[in-house]
Amino acid sequence: ATRAGEVRNVAIFFSDIADFTSISELLSPYDVMYLLNRYFMQAGDVIERNGGYIDKFVGDGMMAIFGIDESPDAPLRSVNAAIQTLATVDRMKPFFAAMYDIEFDIRIGLHFGEAVIGSLGSVGHERLTAIGDVVNVASRVEAANKDAGTRLLISDALHEEVKDKVEVADFIRIRLRGTSDRITLHEVARLKPEAEAELNERKQLETM
């Protein structure tokens, strides 16, 4: 990608750790570093296996982009990555509970829309990233989980791209922070079996 960038339709993935401030106060900085690295390593692997590009880690937050390669199934891959990331976290919970006596969980928000994909940074420190309102909205969708008491919410725009391939547990109408308009967010429970089989088949073909 060039510095000028290219306009593409992408799915943006945002996640953060629930009650991370409390966890940081309970644990030593060394333990916080260990916890974050253990989580980011496994979550990052899930993102990349689903064709996502990890944009950045900020504190306990992670941002990833799906669709840089203009893959037509990027929206579905982003949802699959989110579901698999939550499953990975569920497998990590007993370890963190036994090791640190904490309740470890994350929240994820996804949005789909147009962004400029290009490189940013000073010479020698350039990094591929996405710029546009789609990024801001995805971050706010993630934040909406806290008030809604959910773990995974996707925007209406992304839901339109995958609605025939996912099972939705619930939906909410909410005014996102920093905006005046109310939008619909969908709580995704799982992929439909046929959609999951389709993704797995593509992975096998790509591996071959």
C-alpha positions in Angstrom: 0.0 0.0 0.0 1.1 3.5 -0.7 1.1 6.5 1.6 -1.7 8.0 -0.4 -3.8 4.9 0.4 -6.6 3.1 -1.4 -10.3 3.1 -0.7 -11.7 -0.3 0.2 -14.7 -1.9 2.0 -13.4 -3.5 5.1 -14.6 -5.1 8.4 -13.0 -3.6 11.5 -12.5 -5.7 14.6 -12.1 -4.0 18.0 -11.7 -5.8 21.3 -10.8 -4.9 24.9 -10.6 -6.7 28.2 -13.5 -6.3 30.6 -12.6 -4.5 33.9 -8.9 -4.2 32.9 -8.3 -1.3 35.3 -9.3 -3.5 38.2 -7.1 -6.3 37.0 -4.2 -4.0 36.6 -4.6 -2.7 40.2 -4.7 -6.3 41.6 -1.7 -7.7 39.7 1.9 -6.7 39.5 3.1 -5.0 36.2 5.0 -8.2 35.4 1.9 -10.3 35.8 -0.1 -7.8 33.7 2.5 -8.1 30.9 2.4 -11.9 31.1 -1.4 -11.9 31.0 -1.6 -9.6 28.0 1.0 -11.4 26.0 -0.6 -14.8 26.6 -4.0 -13.4 25.5 -2.7 -11.4 22.5 -0.6 -14.3 21.2 -3.6 -16.6 21.1 -6.1 -14.0 19.9 -3.7 -12.7 17.2 -3.3 -16.3 15.9 -7.1 -16.5 15.5 -7.2 -13.2 13.7 -4.5 -14.2 11.2 -5.9 -17.7 10.6 -9.2 -16.0 9.5 -7.4 -13.7 7.1 -7.3 -10.6 9.3 -4.5 -8.1 9.6 -3.6 -7.0 13.1 -3.4 -3.2 13.0 -2.4 -2.4 16.5 -2.4 -3.2 20.2 -3.2 -0.3 22.5 -3.1 -1.2 26.2 -5.6 -4.0 26.6 -7.2 -3.2 23.2 -6.7 -4.8 19.8 -7.7 -3.6 16.4 -7.7 -5.8 13.3 -8.8 -5.3 9.6 -10.5 -7.8 7.4 -10.7 -7.2 3.7 -7.3 -5.6 2.9 -6.9 -8.3 0.3 -10.4 -7.5 -1.0 -11.7 -10.9 -0.1 -15.4 -11.1 -0.7 -16.0 -13.2 2.5 -14.1 -10.7 4.7 -17.2 -9.8 6.7 -18.0 -13.4 7.5 -14.3 -14.1 8.4 -14.4 -11.2 10.8 -17.4 -12.6 12.6 -15.9 -16.1 12.7 -12.7 -14.6 14.1 -14.7 -12.9 16.9 -16.5 -16.1 17.8 -13.3 -18.1 17.8 -11.6 -15.4 19.9 -14.3 -15.6 22.5 -14.0 -19.4 22.5 -10.2 -19.0 23.0 -10.8 -16.7 26.0 -13.3 -19.2 27.5 -10.5 -21.8 27.4 -8.1 -19.4 29.1 -10.4 -18.4 31.9 -9.8 -21.3 34.3 -6.0 -20.7 34.0 -6.3 -17.0 34.9 -8.7 -17.8 37.7 -6.4 -20.3 39.2 -3.3 -18.3 38.6 -4.5 -14.8 39.6 -8.0 -15.3 41.1 -9.5 -13.0 38.5 -12.5 -13.2 36.2 -11.0 -12.7 32.7 -13.2 -11.8 29.8 -13.2 -9.6 26.7 -15.7 -7.6 24.6 -15.7 -7.4 20.8 -17.3 -4.9 18.3 -17.4 -5.2 14.5 -18.4 -2.8 11.8 -18.2 -2.8 8.0 -17.7 0.1 5.7 -15.5 2.1 3.5 -12.0 3.1 4.7 -8.7 4.4 3.2 -6.0 1.7 3.6 -2.5 3.1 3.6 0.7 3.4 5.5 1.3 5.9 8.3 4.2 6.8 10.4 7.6 8.4 10.3 10.4 7.1 8.1 11.3 3.6 9.2 8.2 3.3 11.4 5.5 3.1 8.7 2.6 0.8 9.4 -0.4 -0.2 7.3 -3.6 1.0 8.8 -7.2 2.0 8.1 -8.5 5.6 8.3 -12.2 6.5 8.2 -15.4 6.7 10.1 -15.8 2.9 10.0 -12.9 2.7 12.5 -14.5 5.1 14.9 -17.9 3.4 14.7 -16.3 -0.1 15.3 -14.6 1.2 18.4 -17.9 2.6 19.7 -19.8 -0.7 18.9 -17.2 -2.5 21.0 -17.8 0.0 23.9 -21.6 -0.5 23.6 -21.1 -4.1 25.0 -20.5 -2.7 28.4 -23.9 -1.1 28.7 -25.7 -3.9 26.9 -24.1 -6.6 29.0 -22.9 -8.5 25.9 -19.6 -9.9 24.6 -20.0 -9.6 20.8 -21.9 -6.9 18.9 -21.9 -6.2 15.2 -23.3 -3.1 13.4 -26.3 -3.2 11.1 -24.0 -2.6 8.1 -22.0 -5.7 8.9 -25.1 -7.7 9.7 -26.5 -6.9 6.2 -23.4 -8.7 4.8 -23.7 -11.8 6.9 -27.4 -12.0 8.0 -28.0 -15.3 6.1 -25.0 -17.0 7.6 -25.1 -16.1 11.3 -27.5 -16.8 14.2 -28.4 -13.7 16.2 -29.2 -14.0 19.8 -30.6 -10.5 20.2 -30.5 -7.0 19.0 -30.5 -3.5 20.6 -31.2 0.0 19.5 -28.7 2.3 21.0 -27.1 5.8 20.6 -23.4 5.2 20.3 -21.1 7.4 22.4 -20.2 10.6 20.6 -23.1 10.3 18.1 -26.6 11.7 17.9 -28.2 8.9 15.8 -29.6 5.7 17.2 -28.4 2.5 15.4 -29.2 -1.2 15.6 -26.6 -3.6 16.9 -26.8 -7.3 16.7 -25.6 -9.9 19.2 -24.2 -12.8 17.2 -24.4 -16.2 18.9 -22.7 -18.4 16.2 -22.3 -19.1 12.5 -24.9 -21.3 10.8 -23.5 -24.8 10.2 -23.5 -24.4 6.4 -21.6 -21.1 6.7 -19.0 -22.7 9.0 -18.6 -25.7 6.7 -18.1 -23.3 3.7 -15.4 -21.4 5.5 -13.6 -24.6 6.6 -13.8 -25.9 3.0 -12.1 -22.7 1.7 -9.4 -23.0 4.3 -8.6 -26.6 3.2 -8.4 -25.4 -0.4 -6.2 -22.5 0.5 -3.9 -24.9 2.4 -3.7 -27.3 -0.5 
